[in-house]
Amino acid sequence: MSMRLRTRWLPFIFFALAGCGNEVELPQAPTLFIDRAALTFNREFEHGTYVGQTTFNSLAIQNRGLDPLDITAITLSAPGVFTLQLPEGFTPGTPLRLETYERAFLTVAFRPTDDTEYDGTVTIESNAANTPQQVITLNGLGVAP
C-alpha cells in the first residue's frame, strides 16, 4: 500500500520540479550579446600563423532582448591580411534582423604576409540598447616558416 501511495504522487512531484528553473527575465529592448570581445589567431601559446597560411576565427552575435535586434553595419578596420566574411543574410544597406535568442556568425580570416604582429578591429552597429556600437579587436602574429 505504501508503494501505491508513492506512485500516485510522482506526477505531482515531477510537475513541481519542472517549474523550479532559474529563468532569466529578458529586457524589452534589443540587447546585443557577443561571445567574446577579441579575436586572436593562434596566439594561445605565443605561437602565430605561418606567413602565407590562413587561419579563421568566428564570433557569435545574439539578441538577448525581446524586441528585434537590427544590425545595420559591420565594418573591418584592419590591414589587408584580415578578411571579413559577413553573417548569412546580411548585405550592406539592408539590416540583419535577429529575433530573441537568434544568432548570427561572422568569420574573420587571417593570412599574414610578413613575420610581424597585426592588429585591427571589427565594428558592429545596431539598434541595441546596451551597445549600439560594439568594437571587437583583432590580433594576429605572422611567423616565418
C-alpha positions in Angstrom: 0.0 0.0 0.0 2.8 2.4 0.7 4.3 1.8 -2.7 1.0 2.6 -4.3 0.8 5.9 -2.4 4.2 7.0 -3.6 3.5 6.3 -7.2 0.4 8.5 -7.1 2.5 11.5 -6.0 5.1 11.0 -8.7 3.3 13.1 -11.4 2.8 16.0 -9.0 6.5 15.8 -7.9 7.8 15.9 -11.4 5.4 18.7 -12.3 6.6 20.7 -9.3 10.3 20.1 -10.1 9.8 21.1 -13.7 8.8 24.6 -12.6 11.9 25.1 -10.5 14.2 26.6 -13.1 16.2 29.7 -13.0 14.5 31.6 -15.8 16.2 34.8 -16.9 14.0 37.8 -17.4 14.9 39.5 -20.7 14.8 43.2 -21.2 12.2 44.5 -23.7 14.8 46.5 -25.7 17.1 44.7 -28.2 20.3 43.6 -26.5 23.5 42.7 -28.3 25.5 39.8 -26.9 28.8 38.7 -28.4 30.6 35.6 -27.2 34.0 37.4 -27.0 35.4 40.9 -27.3 38.6 39.9 -29.2 39.6 37.5 -31.9 43.1 36.3 -31.8 44.8 34.0 -34.3 46.9 31.1 -33.0 48.2 33.3 -30.0 47.3 30.8 -27.2 50.9 29.6 -26.6 52.8 32.6 -28.1 52.7 30.9 -31.5 51.4 32.6 -34.6 50.3 31.8 -38.1 52.9 30.9 -40.7 53.4 33.5 -43.4 51.2 32.6 -46.4 48.9 30.3 -44.4 45.3 31.2 -43.4 43.6 30.7 -40.1 40.0 31.5 -39.2 38.2 32.7 -36.1 34.4 33.2 -35.7 32.2 35.3 -33.5 28.6 34.7 -32.4 26.2 37.6 -32.3 23.0 37.1 -30.4 19.9 39.1 -29.4 19.1 38.8 -25.7 16.2 41.2 -25.7 12.5 40.8 -26.5 12.4 43.4 -29.3 14.2 42.5 -32.6 17.9 43.5 -33.0 18.7 45.1 -36.3 22.4 45.0 -37.3 22.8 47.9 -39.7 26.6 47.9 -40.4 29.6 45.6 -39.9 32.9 47.2 -40.8 36.5 46.0 -40.8 39.3 48.4 -40.0 42.5 46.4 -40.4 45.4 45.6 -42.7 44.6 43.5 -45.8 45.9 40.4 -44.0 42.5 40.2 -42.3 39.3 39.5 -44.4 35.8 39.6 -43.1 33.0 37.1 -44.0 29.7 38.7 -43.2 26.9 36.8 -41.5 24.5 34.9 -43.7 21.6 37.1 -44.8 23.5 40.4 -44.2 24.1 42.8 -47.1 25.3 46.3 -46.7 22.4 48.7 -46.7 19.9 46.0 -45.6 19.7 45.4 -41.8 20.1 41.9 -40.5 17.2 41.2 -38.1 17.7 38.9 -35.1 14.7 37.9 -33.0 15.0 36.9 -29.3 17.9 34.4 -28.8 18.5 34.2 -32.5 22.2 34.1 -33.5 24.4 35.1 -36.5 28.0 34.4 -37.0 30.8 36.4 -38.6 34.1 35.0 -39.5 37.5 36.7 -39.9 40.3 35.1 -41.9 44.0 36.0 -41.1 46.7 35.4 -43.8 50.0 37.2 -42.7 52.4 38.3 -45.4 55.3 39.1 -43.1 56.6 37.8 -39.8 55.2 40.6 -37.7 52.2 41.4 -35.4 49.0 42.7 -36.9 46.1 44.5 -35.3 42.6 45.6 -36.4 39.0 46.0 -35.4 35.6 44.9 -36.5 32.7 47.3 -35.6 29.1 46.2 -35.3 26.4 48.9 -35.4 22.9 48.1 -34.4 19.8 49.3 -32.6 20.9 47.6 -29.4 20.1 49.4 -26.2 23.2 48.2 -24.4 25.8 48.8 -27.1 24.7 50.4 -30.3 28.3 50.3 -31.5 30.3 47.2 -30.5 34.1 47.0 -31.3 35.9 43.7 -31.5 39.7 43.8 -31.5 41.7 41.6 -33.9 45.3 40.4 -33.2 47.4 38.0 -35.2 51.1 37.2 -35.4 52.8 36.2 -38.7 55.6 33.7 -38.2 58.3 32.8 -40.7 58.1 29.1 -41.7 
